[in-house]
Amino acid sequence: MRRAGVGPLGVAVAGVLVSGVLTTPAQSAGTPAQPHGRIRLNQQGYLAHESKQARLMAAGPVSGATYRVADAAGHVVLHGPVPAHSTGSWNTSFPAVYRLDLTALRSPGRYRITTQGGVSARSPWFRVRTAGPVFGRILRAGVLFDRNQRDGADIVAGRLHRRPSHLLDRHALVYAHPRMERGSDLILDRHLHRTGGPVDVAGGWFDAGDYLKFTHSTAYNDVLLFSSARLLGRRAPGSLVREARYGLRWLTKMWRPRTGTLLLQVGIGSGNRAGTFRGDHDLWRLPQADDRDTRHIDRFVSHRPVFRAAPPGHRISPNLVGRVSAAFALAAQRDAGHRPVRARNELRSATTLYARAAVSHPPHPLVTALPHAFYPESTWRDDMQLGAAEIALAAHRLGQRAGRYVRDSAHFAHGFIAEHSTDTLNLYDTAALADAALAEAMRAVPHGRLAVGRADLVADLARQIRLGVSHAQQDPFGAAEPVDEFDANSHTFGLIATVGLYDALTHSHRFQGFAGLQRSWLLGGDPWGVTAMVGIGQRFPLCMQHQVANLSGTLDGTAPVDVGGVVNGPNGKDNFEGGLGGFQDGMRHCTAASRRLSRFDGHGSRYVDDVRSWQTDEPALDMTGAAIIAAAAQLRLHPRAQVRTRLGPMRSDRP
């Protein structure tokens, strides 16, 4: 098999680079135009010594074609044949997809690929760089998104001109769970029934593109931030730690140990069927407008209702208990060395909540949000495994006995592994984090006999990764997740994080090639050529379904935009059968129609860059948090890589 050849820098080649397009003598006047193709690659940057791939999308099978890689000065530094065999068909417009091997390209710099002989294509510019810029930019951008999600008085104005919002949450009232229409967030009751309050629930983060706040997703995101800071140690940016602290302050308000009450969420999605009140999703506005909204129909928009996870004194859904107690315990670990009093208080919050878990009789369905369909989680042992392991590590650092919690964590791990889950790290499955935490607790804490061993945890991490590897081997673009289902981007970042956790635990590089391939897919190597994260790469989402981004940012990708937001990504075409609907009152019309992304829909999926497309274009805490921990877990494998404190300039194409 012929291998790609590497040409020395500065060596003259047949052909010249004119206006960024490589031409050869064979492309003289009168030569029939070659069919046009598309090249998809990692727009954000490859590591110098990793396996590197790009994908050529062709209008039909090609033979005898070649590709060349030129540097910024026009020198060809890599060339080779386009493989004879396609990786598969994507759609009718691009029935042949070819893998281009760039692994031999190892010198840092800026490059572009062109093809000749049967298909004409030119890639965006891309870079080869070190781990610090590659992963550090993703991490810093993700933290910026979380900062822009802040609610309350402690707002960072930033370039999107954020203002304090929902200050009335300081005196919120508690209500009973309303009856809701099946499959919808529409409330069937004519009135909400007050059961308590006032309570101070100001602060926290908006969950997604709307202004609702959920304990379920906030706790998950806070676990990701604190875990990322722990992975990086002294290299953790101060902004990362500050944002984790911000989330924890709100969780402290939501857990009320004196009454044994965990508050579940702030706000309602929609109003009621009778039309006597409206909810968050019924309006499109900047968040600071809500405190000034005096319309009676918007009384639950300005004075947002709060709901409990369970009645006072009752056992609490264990999925919530596990992840919230893990967040408290992670904070205690961080504070144990320098702020022991605060650390003991945080550990006390973790253990008192942990003791309230309804592990004997978990509710069905598990409690996540109102309605449950917002976040239909179905597993809880992974959360309890995580909570117990983090409590054990925190107690050990504070000089307290912790063996009981290690044994608990191993018990939950045994039960979870026996369930044979087919999910991977994301909002609904924290097993990868739990396995890594329990492995560390086993090493650090005296514990006695356990229900699982370290080898079981390593095997469980490998099982999750192999699920992605198996799918990637069958996909023309190497995607690890089905692109016709929700949360493809979140799951894929989760797999990259899991590889980092696995490799650190086993001191291996077994799955690093797979992780690099998935990073490429997320950052421009997918069929649409649009990166998953705003501000990363040349072509990122322009029209997120996000109110602050839409009303305070630009619509063409130039600054300011809501940097760092990770959107859902491609989704099943069935989710678009009813169309996108009209633009909501107050929405700035934004649709990236000039990108003509529909040409690249395939395998039962669509990607729509449009402010109306919640199916593909809405960012969220959990999706962005997955990118943050993916970057941190990979940076841990590069101990000499430096993480800059500031985000450099970004680039985007204009639509």
N, C-alpha and C positions, 0 to 999 in steps of 0.2 A: 504494500500500500504506500503510495507516495505521500510524504510528509510535507507540511508547509515549510518554506524556506525563510530564513531570517537574513535580510540584507543589512550590511553595516551602515551606520549613520553616515550620511554625506556621500554615499556612492551614487553616481549618476545612473539613471535607468532610462529605458525607452519610454518616452512620454514626459509630459510636463504637467504641472498643476496650474490650471488657469481658473482664476476666480473661485478656487475651492473645489473644482471638478477635475478629476484626473482624466486626461484624454490620451489616446495613443494614436500612432500614425494610421492604424487600421480604421479609425473613426473619421475618415476623410469625407469631404462633401460628396453627397450622392449615395453614401452607404445607408441602407435601410435602417431605420431606427429600431433599436432593440426593445423588447418588452420591458416595461418599467416594473421594478420590484421595490420592496421596503426592507430596510435593515433595522432590527430591534436589538438594543443593547443596553448596558448599564450606563445611564447618562450621568450618574453621580460619581462613579469612579471604581476601577478595579484595583485590587491589591497587586503589588509587583510580582509576588511569587505564588499567587493562587491560580487555580484552573480558571480560564476565562473563555466564555462563549458569547457569540452573537447569533442571531437568527436572521436568515434571509427568507423573506416571503416572496414567492414567485407566482406569476399568473399561470404557470404550467411547468411540467418537468423541464429541466435544463440539463444540458450535457456540454462538457468542454468549457464551462465557465470558470473564471478565476476571480480571486479577490486580492486586493492590495490594501495595505495600511500605510498611510503617509503621516508624517509628523507635521507640526505647525509650519515648518519651513518648506514643506513639499517633498521631502525625501521619503522614498519608500523604504520602510524598515521591516516589513513583513509581507510575504505574499504566499499564495498557495491555491490549489484547486478547490472549487466548490465541490463538496462530496457528490459522488454519483447517486447516492440514495437519499431520499427525503426522510425526515423524521415523521412525516405524516401530512395529512391534509387539514387545513384550518376551516376554509369555507369555499364557496364556489368561485370567488374572486381570487383566492390564494390557495389553490389545491396542492401546492407543494411548499414545504418549509424545510430549509437546509441549515444545518449547524455549521457555523464558522468558528474554527479553533483559533483563539488569540493567546493561548497560554504562553507561547514563546516571547510575547511582548512584555518585557520586564523593566525597561528603563522608564522612570517617572517622566511624564510629559503629556502633551495634548495630541490626540490622534483622530483620524477619520478613515473610514473604510469605503472603498468603491469596488464595484464588480464590473466585469467585462466578459464578453463572449457568451451571448445567449440571454443575458438579462442585465439591465442597467439599473444600478441602485447606488445611493450614497447615504451614508449614515450621518447622524448628528455628530458633532465633536464629542469626544469622551476623553477621560484622563486615566492614567495609571499613577497611583499615589500611595502614600503610606497609610497605615491603619488609623493614625490620629485624625487626619482630615476626613477619611471615609466614614468612620463610625462616630467621631466627635460631632460632626455637623448634624447627623441624624438625631443624636441625643440632645444637643442644644436646641435644635428646632422643635423637637417634641416638648421640651420644657417650656419654650415660649408659648406654644399652643395652650398648655395647661394654665400658664399665667394669664392668658387672655380669656380663659374660661372662668376666672374668679368672679364671685358674687360678693355682695356686702360692701363694707366701707374700705377695706384694705385692697384697693384696686391699683394696678399699675397702668397708667394711662396708655403708654406706648404709642406706636404709630397709628393704632386704630382708635385712639382718643377715647378709651374706656372711661366710664364715670361710675361712681358709687351707685349701687343698684339694690333694690329689694331690701331697703333698710327697715321696712315694716315687718320683715321676718323676725325682728328682735322680739316682737310681741305676738307671735302666731298662735292660733287656736288649734286644738286637736279635735279631729272628727272621727266618727266611726267609718269603717270601710263602706263605700257606696256599692249598690248593685250596678253592674255594668253589662252592656249589650255584648253577647258572645262574639268573640273575634274582633272587638272594637274597644276603644277607650271612651265611648259615649256612655254617659251616666243615665240610668233609668229613673232614679229617684228625683222627685221635684225639689227636694231640699237635702242639704247635708246636715247631719245630726252631730252637734258638738258633744264631746265627751271629756274635754279637759283643756288646760292651758290657762293663761298664756305661757308659751315657752320661747326661749331664744334659740332660733335656728338660723340666724343670719350668718353669712359667709359661705364657705364651701365653693364647689365648682359647679357650673352648668354641666349637665351630663353630655349634651350633644349640641346640635344646632339650635335647640330650643333653650328654655330657661328652667326646666325642671331639675331638681336635685334628688339623687337617689343614694341611700346608704349602700346599696348593693354594688353599684358601679364605682362609687367613690372609694369604698374600702378596697376594691380590687386595684384601682389605679394607685392608691396610696401604698399598697403592698408592692406594686411594681416599682414605684419611685424609691421607697426605702431599700428594696432588694437591689436595685441598680446602684444606689449609693454604697451599699455594703460590698458589692462586687468590685467597685472601683477603688474603695478605700480612700487613701489620701488624694487620689486623682479626681474624686467626685467633685464636679463643679458646685460652688456654693449655691447657685441658682437651683440645682437639683434638690439639694437638701432643704432649702427654704420652701420649695414647692411641696415637698413631702410633709413638712411641718404644717403648711397651710391646710392641707387636706386633713391632717390629724386633728387640728383644732376644731374643725367642724364635726368630725366623728365623736370627739369628746362631748360635744353638745347633744349628739344624737343618742348616746348611751347614758342612761340615768340609773346608776347602781342603787340609789336609795329606794327606788320603787321597782327595780328590776325591769325597767322598760327600755326597749330599743325603738327609737323612732325610725320610720321606714323611708319617708320621702316628704318633699315639700312641693306642693302644687298638684294640679290635675291637668291631664292632657287636653281633653275636650270638655265642653260643657255638657248639658243634659238634653235629653230628647225633647223635653217640654219647652226648651228655649228660654228658661228663666235665669240661667247664668251661663257664662262662657268660661273657657279654659285657656291654657297657655297656647295651644295649637291653633286657636281661633283668631289669633292676632299676629301681625308681622310688624315688629317695632324694635327699637333699641331697649335694652333692659331697664334703663333708668326711667323710662316713661311710665312704668307700672306704678311706682310710688305716687305719681301725680294723677293716676286714673281714678276719677271719682264716680264714674258711671255705675249705676246699681247693677247692671247686667255683668259688669266686670269685677264684682266685689271679690271673687275668688281668684282674680288675676292680681289685684293690688294687695289684698289681704289673703295670702295664700294658705290653704289648709294644710295641716300636718296629719300624718297617719302613723299609727303604731304598727310594729311588726307582730305584736301579740298583746293581749290585755295585760295590765300590770300584774306581776307575780306569776304569770303563766310561762311555761317553757317556750323557747324561741326557736324558730326554724334553724337547724344546725348549719346550713350553708352560710347564712348571714353571720351566725356566731363565729364560725371558723375564720372567715376572712376579716371580720372586724377585730377580733382578738389578735389575729396575726399582725395587723397594722399597729395596734398598741404595743405588742411585744417587740416588733422590729424597732419602734421608736425607743423602747426601753434598752435594747441592746446598744443602740447608738449613744444613749445618754449615760450608760452604766459607768464609763470611765471618768467622766468629767462632771456630770450632773446626777449623782446617785439618788438624791431625794426625788428629783423629777422622774428618774428611771423607775424607782420603786412605785411611785404613783401610777405610772403608765403600766407597769406589770400588774398592779392591783386591778386596774381597769380591765386588763386582758383576762385575768384569772376569774374575776367575779362574773364577767360575761360568759366565759367558757363554761362555767358551772351551770349556766341557765340553758344549755343546749338541749333541745328535744330529740336526743339520739335514740331513745327507746321507742318513741312514737312520732316520727317526723311528720309534719303536715303534708298533705297531698292536695294540690301541688305545693311544692316548696314556695316559701314566701320570697319574692324578689322585688316586685313593684305592683302598682295598681294602674292598669290590669297586669296580671301575670304574663300575658302575651308580649308585653314590652321586653321582658327578659325571661324566656321560658327555660330556666335552669332545671335540671332533673337529677343532678348528683349532689351529694353533700359530704360523703366520707373524705373526698379530696380536700375540702375546705377544713374539716375538722383535723385531718392529718397535718395540714399546714399550720393551723392555729396551735396545736399541741407542740409541734416541733419548734416553732418560734418562741413559744412560752418557755420551753425547756432551755433554749439557748439564752434567753433573757435572764431566767432565774439563775442559771449557772454563772453568768457574768456578774451577777449581783451576790454571788456567794451563797445562794439558797439551794436547797435540795430540788433536783429537777428530774430524777429518774422516773417518777410516775408519769410525767408528761411524755417522755420518750417512749415509754411502754404504751401509753394511749395512742400516740402517733403511729407506732408500728401496728397496733391493732386496727386502726382505721385504714392504714395502708394495705394490710392484708385483705380487708373487706373490699376495698376499692379495686385492687388488682383482680380479685375474684369476679368482679362484675364484667370484666373483659370489655372495657370501654373502647370505643372506636374514635374517640375525640382526641384532640391535642390542645396544647396550651392556648387558652382564650378566656373570655369572661366567664364561660360556663364550665371550665375545666382547669383547675389549678394544680393538677397532679404533678406536673413537671417541677413547679416551685416547691411543692410539698416533698417530693422525692429528694431534691437537692438539700432542703433544710433538714430533713430527717437524717440523711447520710452524715451531715455535719454534726447533728446532735448525737448520733451514735458514736462518732469519733471523740467528741469533747466531753460528754456527760456519762458518768457511771450509771448503768441502767439495769443490769440483770438480764434475764432471758426475754427475748423479743419474738413477736409473731412473724417478723420478716427480717432478713439479713441485708447487708449492704449489696450483695449480688442481686437480690430481688429488685432493689431500687434501680440499680444500673440497668438491669434487664427491662424494667418498665420504661425508663427513659428511652432506651434503644427501640422498644416496641413503638413508642409514639413517633419517633423519627422515621422508622421503617414504613409507617403508614404513608408519610409524605413521599419517601423515596419511591415506593411502589407506584404511586399515582404519577410522579414525575417521569418515570420510565415509560409511561404510556401516553404522555401528553406531548404534542409537537413542540411546545415551547418549554417543556420541562417544568410545568406548574405542579406544585405539590398538593394543591387543593382544587376541588371541582370549581370551575368558574361559573357554574350555573346555580350556585347556592350562596347564601348570605355569608358575609364575613371572610371572604377569601383572603383579603389583605391582612386582617387581624390574625387569622390562623397561620399565615405564612411567616409573618414576623415572629409569631410564637414558636414556630419550628426552628427559626434561626436562633432564637434565645435558647431553646432546648438543646440544640447542638452545642452551644457554648457551655451550658451547664454540664452536659455529658462529657465533653472533652476535658473540662477542668477537673471533673470527678475521676476520670479514667486516665488522665495525662496522655491523651491520644489526639490524633487529628483524623479520626475515622470518617467523620461525616462533613469535614470542612468543604470538600468539593461540592457537596449537596447544598450546604449553606450559602456558598458563593453563587451557585446557580439561582437559588431562590432570591437572594438579594438583587441579582440582575433582573429577575422577572418583576420584582416589585418596583424597581427604579428605572423603568423604561423598556425592559425586555419582554413585556407582554405584547399581545397582538395589536393593541391600540397605541402603543408607544407613549403612554401617559404614565408618569410616576404616581406612586400611591400617596406621596407626602407633598403638601404645598411648600413651595420654595426650594425643592430639591430637584435637580435636573433642569433641562431646557423646556420640557413640556410637562407641566403639572396641572392639577385641577384648577380651573379658572372660576367655576360657577358653583361653588359648594352650596348645599342647602344649609346655610348657617346665617343667622340674622345679623350678627355683628359684622361678619365678613362681607355680607351682601350690602349692608347699609353704610358701613364705614370704610370699606376697602375699595380697591379698584376692581374692574371686571376684565382686565386684559393681561393680568399677570405681572404688571409693573408694581413697584412698591407704592402704597402699603397693601399687603395681603396678610391673611391670617396664617403666618408661617408656622409650619410644623403639623398642621392638621392632617391626619390620615383618614381617608374616606373608605367606605365599604369596598369599593372596586366593582368589578364585573359581577353580574347577578343573572339569575335565570330570566330568560325572555318572557316567561309566563307572568312575571311580576309587572310587566308593562302592557298587559292585554287591554287595560282600560285607558291607556295613554297616560300622559303626564298631567292632564288637567290644565286649568287656567292658572295664570299667575295670581297669587294671593294679593289682596289689597295691601299696598305699601311696599311690595316687593320691587326691587330694581330688576328689570328684565335682563336676564343673563343666560345665554345659551351659546356654547362654543360650536356653532353650526359649521363654521368654516373649516373646522378640523375634519369634518365628514367622517366621524368615528363609526357610523353605522356600516361603512364598508368593511370594517374589521370585526364585526360581530360574527360569532361562530360557536360551534359545539354547544348549542342551546343557550348561549349567554348573550348579554348585551352590556355595553358600557355607555352611559349617557352623561355628558358633562353639561348639566343644566340645573339651575337653582331649584327647579321643581322636582328633581330626581332624588328623592330620599332613598330610593332603592340602591343607588350607586354613589351618590355624591354628598352624603351627609357624614361629617366627621364625628368622632366621639372620643370620650376619655379612654375607653378600653382599647380602641384601635390605635390611638397614638401612644398609649402606655406600652403596648406590645412592641412598638418600634423603639421606644426608649430602652426597654430591658433587652431587646435584641442587640442594640448597639453596645450596651454595657457588658453583656455576657461575652460578646466577641472581643471587646476591648480588654477584658480581663486576660484573654489569651495572648495579648501583646503588652506585657508589663512596661515596656519602655515607651510606648506610644503616649504622646502628650495630648491632653484635651484642652483646647483653647476655651477661654471664658466668653469670647464674643463670637457672634455669628457673622461671617463675612458676607460680601454682596451676593445676591442671587441673580439668576438669569432666567428668562422665560421667552418663549416665542410669543409673538402677538397673534391673536386669532385672525 
